Amino acid sequence: MADFFDSLDVSASALSAERLRMNTISSNLANAQTTRTPEGGPYRRKDPIFEAVPVQEFKTVLQGAMDVPMHKVHVVDVVSDQGPPKMVYNPDHPDANPEGFVAMPNVNTMEEMVNMITASRTYEANVTAVNIARGMMGKALEIGRK
C-alpha cells in the first residue's frame, strides 16, 4: 500500500506545481498591458522554477525494477523575466517617454496561451494518474478480502 500512496504523493506534488503554474500564467495574461507596477516600470512576466526532489519512501525493490529513481515536483521560486520591455509607439499614453514610446510588459500572449495548454494537459495527465492509482488500490483491497 505504501507504493500506492507514494505514487499519489508524486502526482499530488505535480498537481500542486501545475496549479501554481496556471496561476502564474493567468497573472501574466492579466497584466499583459500593465505599464505601472509598485516596483516601477511595466509588469515583468513571471515563471515558476520547478525542481525534481527524490521520493525517499519508494521501496528499493520498486526502484530497482523500474531502474529509474522516482521524483516529486517542488516549486523552488517564481522569478521575474529580466528581458527588456517591449517599446511601443503611443505618444498619447500617459506613460509615454519624450519620444512617444511606452515600455510595455514583456508578455507574449501566444506563448502564454501555449504554456497554459501545456499546464492544463499536464494537470489532466496527473489527475488520470491519481485516478488509476486509486482504482488499483481499490482492486488490491478487493483481492485482500477474498
N, C-alpha and C positions, 0 to 999 in steps of 0.2 A: 504493500500500500504506500510505503514511503516514496517509491519511484513515481507513483501517480501524483502524489502531492508535489513532488519536485517538478514534474512536468507542468503542473498547474502554476507553480511558482514562477517558472521561466516564462510561461505565456502571460501571466499577470504582470510581470515586470515589463514585458513588451507592450501590453495594452496601456499601461500607465505612461510609458515613454511616448507612444504614438498619440495618446490623448494630449500630452503636453506639446508635442509637435504640431498637432492640429490647432491648438490654442495659439501657438506662436505664429503659424501661417495666417490664422484669422486676424491676429493683431497686425501682421504685415499688410494684409489686404485692406483692413480698415483704415490704416494710416498711410496709404499709398499717395495721398495728396496733402499730408500734414507738413507744413513748412515751418512750423514753430514748435519747439519742444522745451521742457524745463531746462534741459542741458544746453539749449541754444542751437539754432540751425534746424535743418529738416530732420524728420524721423529717419532713423537708421534701421534698415532691415535687420531682423534678429533670426538667429539659428540656434537650435538646441545642439549640444555636443553629447553624443552617446558614447558609452564605454562598455565593453564586454567584461563582466565580472564572473569569475568561475563559480559554479554551483558546487559547494563543498559536500552537500548531503547525498549526491548521487553515489550509489554503491560502486565500488571498484569493478565489480563484475559487469555492470551495465556499461561503464565507461570503456572497459576492455573489449566488450562485444561490439560496441559502436566504433571503437578506435578513434573517437573524437571527443575531446572534453566538452562538457556542456557549459554554457554561459548564460547568465541573465543579462538584461539590459539595465544600465544605470545612467541616469542623466547627470552628467558632470556639471554642466553650466549652460546658460543661454547667453550667447555672445552677440554683440552688435557687429554687423558687417562694416568694416572700416573703408570700404570702397568710396570713391568720390560721389557726391550727389550729382544728379542729372541737372544740367543747367538748361532751363527752358526760357526762351524769349517771350516775355509777357510784361511789357512796360507798365501796364495798368494795375498789376498785382501790388498789394501793399508791401510785400517783402522783396520787391524787385531792387536790384542793385542799381547804381547810377547808369550803367549801360543798358538797363532794361531786362536783365536776366534774373530768373528766380531759381534758387537752389531747391530742387525737388528731391524727395526721398529716392534712395537707390533701390526701389522695389519694382521688380519686373512682374507685372500681373500674370502673364502667361506662365512664367517659371513658377510662381506661387501656386497657380492652379494645377500644374503638373505635380508639384510637391504635395498638394492636398489630395490628389487622386492616389498617389503612391502611399501616403499615410493612411488613407481610408482603406485601400486594398490590404495593406499590412495589418491594420486593425482587424479587418474581416477575417484574414487568414488565422490570426491568433484566437479570435472568437471560435472559429471552427476547430482549432487545436484543443481549446478548452472543452468544447462540447464532445469531441471524440474521447478525450481523457475521462470525462465524466461518464460517458457511455461504457468505456472499458472498465471503470471502477464498478459500475452497476452490474455488468456481466460477471466480473470477478466475485462480487458478493453473492450473486445467484449461484455460481458454481460452488462456493463455500457452503451454501445452505443445503445442497443436495447430498 
